[in-house]
Amino acid sequence: MRSSQRLTVALACAEDDWPHEGWPGPDDPYVGRAVRVDPPYDALHEGEPDVVVLRCAEPATSFPGLLRALGGRGVPVIVVSPRTDTETVVGVFRGGAGYLAEGDYCTHMLSSAVMAATVGHTYLSPTACAALREGARRMPAAGDAIERLRALLSPRERQVMELLSTGLGAQEIGLRLRLSEKTIRNNLSNIYAKLDARGSTDAVLRWLGATPAAPVLRM
């Protein structure tokens, strides 16, 4: 990928609060440049980044503020935070943003998450995935409802969803299952229809039982 085609990322964080000063590197395959945007993120009105990375201590307050600054523009967001409690992670995920827990990712994963966000995939670091699953496990009487929902999917579609819910994108899932990316995307389209999901984020929430499932017709 040529430099001119690489992505522009807005780093929404306080001054001197970004731990990866060398990122993106000159050989980064996805990200071409990162531009610092200080709170309250008014500078976001002056440009159109491909992705916004929000680094904050308290996503419950900072994430809604960032969304207000974006003013309804559909710019993908990735949250980087030390918070790993289930309520925080589920709240960010339901808001449509990816989540990388501090100390749980490397700059390569960060670049992959940025790229995934541009194609509609919500990326989670391993600890964030675990928090989301824990939230689903705690829901009262969630087990039976989850199993009924999962029974709508074929064995292959269940494999795809299991990998999707661990933070993998279509290309990575295809490599794991030795299938083409096109086949995986076709599987995902079928899954979204069966689960009555609007996209990957909604599908994962339903798969894990972290959100109430709408009535689904058996297909």
C-alpha positions as CSV (number, residue, x, y, z in Angstrom):
1,M,0.0,0.0,0.0
2,R,1.5,3.4,-1.0
3,S,1.9,6.1,1.6
4,S,-0.7,8.3,-0.1
5,Q,-3.3,5.5,0.4
6,R,-2.6,5.0,4.0
7,L,-5.0,6.1,6.7
8,T,-5.1,9.3,8.8
9,V,-5.9,8.8,12.5
10,A,-7.0,11.5,14.9
11,L,-5.5,10.8,18.4
12,A,-8.1,12.2,20.8
13,C,-6.2,12.5,24.1
14,A,-4.7,15.1,26.5
15,E,-1.3,16.5,25.7
16,D,1.6,14.1,26.5
17,D,-0.9,11.3,27.1
18,W,-0.2,9.2,24.1
19,P,2.3,6.3,24.9
20,H,3.3,5.4,21.3
21,E,5.2,8.4,20.0
22,G,6.8,6.3,17.3
23,W,3.5,5.2,15.9
24,P,2.8,5.0,13.0
25,G,6.2,3.9,11.8
26,P,7.3,4.6,8.2
27,D,6.7,1.0,7.2
28,D,3.2,0.8,8.8
29,P,1.1,-0.9,6.1
30,Y,-2.2,0.7,7.1
31,V,-1.7,4.1,8.9
32,G,0.1,6.9,7.2
33,R,-0.1,9.6,9.9
34,A,-1.6,10.4,13.3
35,V,-2.8,13.9,14.3
36,R,-3.2,14.9,17.9
37,V,-6.5,16.4,18.9
38,D,-6.8,17.8,22.4
39,P,-10.0,17.8,24.5
40,P,-12.8,19.0,23.9
41,Y,-11.9,17.8,20.4
42,D,-13.1,20.9,18.6
43,A,-10.4,20.4,16.0
44,L,-12.3,17.4,14.7
45,H,-14.6,19.8,12.9
46,E,-11.7,21.0,10.8
47,G,-10.8,17.8,9.1
48,E,-12.1,14.3,8.3
49,P,-9.9,11.6,9.8
50,D,-10.4,8.0,8.7
51,V,-10.5,6.8,12.3
52,V,-10.4,8.4,15.8
53,V,-8.5,6.8,18.6
54,L,-9.7,8.0,22.0
55,R,-7.3,7.4,24.9
56,C,-8.9,8.1,28.2
57,A,-9.1,7.0,31.8
58,E,-12.9,7.0,32.0
59,P,-14.7,6.0,28.8
60,A,-18.1,6.4,30.4
61,T,-17.6,10.2,30.3
62,S,-15.0,10.7,27.6
63,F,-16.6,8.6,24.9
64,P,-20.0,10.4,24.9
65,G,-18.1,13.7,24.8
66,L,-16.1,12.6,21.8
67,L,-19.3,11.4,20.0
68,R,-20.8,14.9,20.6
69,A,-17.7,16.5,19.1
70,L,-18.1,14.3,16.0
71,G,-21.6,15.6,15.6
72,G,-23.2,12.5,14.1
73,R,-20.5,12.0,11.5
74,G,-19.9,8.3,10.9
75,V,-16.2,8.3,11.8
76,P,-15.1,5.0,13.3
77,V,-13.8,5.2,16.9
78,I,-11.4,3.0,18.9
79,V,-11.2,3.5,22.7
80,V,-7.9,2.9,24.5
81,S,-8.3,2.8,28.3
82,P,-7.0,1.0,31.4
83,R,-10.6,0.2,32.4
84,T,-11.3,-3.5,31.9
85,D,-14.6,-3.9,33.9
86,T,-17.5,-5.4,32.0
87,E,-19.8,-2.4,32.3
88,T,-17.3,-0.1,30.7
89,V,-16.4,-2.4,27.9
90,V,-20.0,-3.3,27.0
91,G,-21.0,0.3,27.1
92,V,-18.3,1.3,24.6
93,F,-19.0,-1.8,22.4
94,R,-22.7,-1.0,22.3
95,G,-21.7,2.5,21.2
96,G,-20.1,1.0,18.1
97,A,-16.5,1.5,19.1
98,G,-13.6,-0.9,19.3
99,Y,-11.8,-1.3,22.6
100,L,-8.1,-1.9,23.4
101,A,-7.2,-2.3,27.1
102,E,-4.0,-0.8,28.2
103,G,-1.2,-3.3,28.3
104,D,-3.3,-5.7,26.3
105,Y,-2.2,-4.7,22.8
106,C,0.8,-3.8,20.7
107,T,1.2,-1.1,18.0
108,H,0.7,-3.8,15.3
109,M,-2.6,-4.7,16.8
110,L,-3.5,-0.9,17.0
111,S,-2.9,-0.5,13.3
112,S,-4.9,-3.6,12.5
113,A,-7.8,-2.3,14.7
114,V,-7.7,1.0,12.8
115,M,-7.8,-0.8,9.4
116,A,-10.6,-3.1,10.6
117,A,-12.6,-0.1,11.8
118,T,-12.7,1.4,8.3
119,V,-14.4,-1.7,6.9
120,G,-17.0,-1.9,9.7
121,H,-15.4,-4.4,12.1
122,T,-15.3,-3.6,15.8
123,Y,-12.0,-4.7,17.2
124,L,-11.5,-5.8,20.8
125,S,-8.3,-6.7,22.5
126,P,-8.3,-10.1,24.4
127,T,-9.1,-8.6,27.8
128,A,-11.9,-6.6,26.3
129,C,-13.3,-9.8,24.7
130,A,-13.2,-11.5,28.0
131,A,-15.0,-8.7,29.7
132,L,-17.8,-8.8,27.1
133,R,-18.2,-12.5,27.5
134,E,-18.3,-12.1,31.3
135,G,-21.1,-9.6,30.9
136,A,-23.1,-12.1,28.8
137,R,-22.5,-14.8,31.4
138,R,-23.9,-12.7,34.2
139,M,-27.2,-12.0,32.5
140,P,-30.0,-13.8,34.2
141,A,-31.5,-16.7,32.3
142,A,-29.3,-15.7,29.3
143,G,-28.1,-19.3,28.6
144,D,-31.4,-20.7,27.1
145,A,-32.0,-17.6,25.0
146,I,-28.4,-17.6,23.6
147,E,-28.7,-21.3,22.7
148,R,-32.0,-20.7,20.9
149,L,-30.4,-17.9,19.0
150,R,-27.3,-19.9,18.1
151,A,-29.5,-22.8,17.0
152,L,-30.5,-20.7,14.0
153,L,-27.0,-20.9,12.6
154,S,-25.3,-23.7,10.7
155,P,-22.2,-25.3,12.2
156,R,-20.0,-23.3,9.9
157,E,-21.8,-20.0,10.8
158,R,-21.3,-20.8,14.4
159,Q,-17.5,-21.2,13.8
160,V,-17.5,-17.9,12.0
161,M,-19.3,-16.2,14.9
162,E,-17.1,-17.7,17.5
163,L,-14.0,-16.2,15.8
164,L,-15.8,-12.9,15.0
165,S,-16.5,-12.5,18.7
166,T,-12.8,-12.8,19.6
167,G,-12.0,-9.7,17.6
168,L,-11.0,-11.2,14.2
169,G,-12.1,-9.7,10.9
170,A,-13.3,-11.5,7.8
171,Q,-9.8,-12.0,6.3
172,E,-8.4,-13.4,9.5
173,I,-11.4,-15.7,10.0
174,G,-10.9,-17.0,6.4
175,L,-7.3,-17.8,7.1
176,R,-8.2,-19.7,10.3
177,L,-10.9,-21.7,8.5
178,R,-9.0,-22.0,5.2
179,L,-11.8,-20.3,3.3
180,S,-11.8,-17.3,1.0
181,E,-12.6,-13.9,2.5
182,K,-15.5,-13.7,0.0
183,T,-17.0,-16.9,1.5
184,I,-16.6,-15.5,5.0
185,R,-18.4,-12.3,4.0
186,N,-21.2,-14.3,2.5
187,N,-21.5,-16.3,5.7
188,L,-21.6,-13.1,7.7
189,S,-24.4,-11.7,5.5
190,N,-26.4,-14.8,6.2
191,I,-25.6,-14.6,9.9
192,Y,-26.7,-11.0,10.2
193,A,-30.0,-11.8,8.5
194,K,-30.7,-14.8,10.8
195,L,-29.8,-12.9,13.9
196,D,-31.6,-9.8,12.8
197,A,-28.4,-7.9,13.4
198,R,-27.4,-4.6,11.8
199,G,-23.7,-5.5,11.5
200,S,-20.8,-7.2,13.2
201,T,-21.1,-5.3,16.5
202,D,-24.8,-6.1,16.9
203,A,-24.2,-9.7,15.8
204,V,-21.5,-10.2,18.5
205,L,-23.7,-8.7,21.2
206,R,-26.5,-11.0,20.3
207,W,-24.1,-14.0,20.0
208,L,-22.7,-13.4,23.5
209,G,-26.1,-12.5,24.9
210,A,-25.0,-9.0,25.9
211,T,-28.0,-7.4,24.5
212,P,-31.7,-8.5,24.2
213,A,-32.3,-10.3,20.9
214,A,-35.2,-9.2,18.7
215,P,-37.6,-11.9,17.6
216,V,-35.9,-13.9,14.8
217,L,-37.6,-16.0,12.1
218,R,-36.1,-19.5,11.8
219,M,-34.6,-19.8,8.3
